Amino acid sequence: MNSMRGCPVLFAFCLALASSVPAATYEQTVLSDSPYGYWRFNETTGPTAVNLGSAGAALDGDYHHWAADGAPTLGATGIPGGGAGNTSVYFGGDSQVYISDASSYTAYTLEAWVKPDSVGSAQNVLVRTQSDPRATWSHQLHVTATGNPRHRTWDGSERQVTGPAAAPAREWTHLVATAVNNSQMQLYVNGVSAGATTLGTLWNSGAQWRVASVAGGGTGDWFRGAVDEVAIYQAALPADRIMDHYAVGTTAQTAPPA
């Protein structure tokens, strides 16, 4: 009987202890899923976009532009849940991030937060290519001319999944694409599945990733707007983890209690 009297006190102590433990940051949430490449775009100067994923500096990106008026702008406002010091990169057109990566992918997850300036033209967010995304393109997240997010890939034929609703202009949207050899590919928008289709053997001749670049086949012009928290994984993340990323990314982080 005496041991039972202590239970309410112990329970209250456990509750107090739990409430004092700060929630995982967005960065911690992503890193817990072992991304191969993860670019937070928190740099204040270029030209390097630092990779925090397991591939390390081998997948550091390069901020690049073709025209002075299209140079990427570093230090733009990031996603609400990005935490202290988080920023995004703003692309004004004719600008992109190059990432060299000749790895072989039998499965992948592509993740990005996007805030387009406007809806009305197809815009590329992330694409895999041999050297020129106007000539070869696959493993792609882009936004259609009507603003609908789309996941596109190549397995000997074009495969795609298109979201049912447009990504709103000047608001953050969380996009995730997953694919597994000889299984299926999926698209998630704001943590929720937007569709899936069957898939054969993934194209594996890519040597680069491009963020915000132009892409071929009418799949995307230069992205105009902000992009944040791009990540690439060598496996398909499960739906519950994708939802966790969205939930953390949309929740403004505050300092833990003193």
ABEGO torsion letter per residue (X at the ends): XAAAAAAAAAAAAAAAAAAABBBBBAAAAAAAAGBABBBAGABABOABBBBABAAEAAABBBBBBABAAABBBBGBBBBAAAEBGBBBBBBAEGBBBBBBBABBBABBBBBBBBBBABBGBBBBABBBBAABAAABBBGBBBBBAAGBBBBBBBAGBBBBBBBABBBBBGBBBBBBBBBBBGBBBBBBBGGBBAEBBBBBBBBAABABBBBGBBBBGGAEBBBBEBBBGBBBBABBBBAAAAAAAAAAAABBBBBBBX
